[in-house]
Amino acid sequence: MIKILEDREKRYEEILSLIKQSRGTVLCAKINYPGTNKNTKHSQKAFCILRKEIYNEFKKSIIKEKILNGYDGESMLLIIDLPEEEVKKRSIFLELNHPLGRIFDIDVYDKNGEPLSRKQFGFSERQCIVCNRSARECIINKSHSIDEVIEIINNAVEEYGEGYEK
């Protein structure tokens, strides 16, 4: 678990570095995958799908890309030549409307290194992939076992992800 936290810290330092060196909007995309193994075949397949969807959404505006790999799984950092509000709204739309959107974790950062929140744009918190209640509440209350959540995610990835092998 310590290595996962260290990876998250390194990723955030990289985000801050990109913010300092660019005039574009910084986006970080990864997969929300529970447990300590973030590098399963399902999480990697889901990341390939996420990466393709991000490219489709922003392909004309991507200035720079960096892919990170580590104990926290794969992530992509992009500098996008669009206003941060537009990038966030389009990211929220992808998270809400894609069949795997609930496991997509797309963060957009302001010039101070703070992530923009869904609430800023009038959207509710993320919903639990198991029961549709607040994901935050379910995590805090430990409403579902990690195995149950992983099984639902893996099944969704298998169902949607044919042909997305790494």
RAURKA-V408953 format. One line per field, one symbol per residue. phi: phi as a letter, one per 20 degrees, with the letter a starting at -180 (. if undefined). psi: psi as a letter, one per 30 degrees, with the letter a starting at -180 (. if undefined). burial: b if it has 16 or more other C-alpha atoms within 10 Angstrom, else e. Layout:
phi=???
psi=???
burial=???
This chain:
phi=.fffffffffffffffffffeceeeecccbdecfneeedefffffffgfggffffffcgfdfebccddcafenebcdcdcebfgffffffffgffedegdgfdfdddcdefeneffdffgdndfffeffecmfffgffffelfcfgfffffffgfffffeefndef
psi=eeeeeeeeeeeeeeeeeeeeglfakkkkkakjklafjghleeeeeeeeeeeeeeeeegefgkekkkkkkafgaklkkkkkilkeeeeeeeeeeeeffkfgfffkjjkkkafggkkkleefgglllkkkfefgakeeeeeefhfkleeeeeeeeeeeeeeegkghk.
burial=eeebeebbeebeeebbebbeeeebbbbbbbbbbeeeebbeebbbbbbbbbbeebeeebeeebeeeeebebbbbbbbbbbbbbebbebbbebbebbbeeebbbbbbbbbbbeebebbbbeeeeeeebbbbeeeeebeebeeeeeeeeeebbeebbebbeeebeeeee
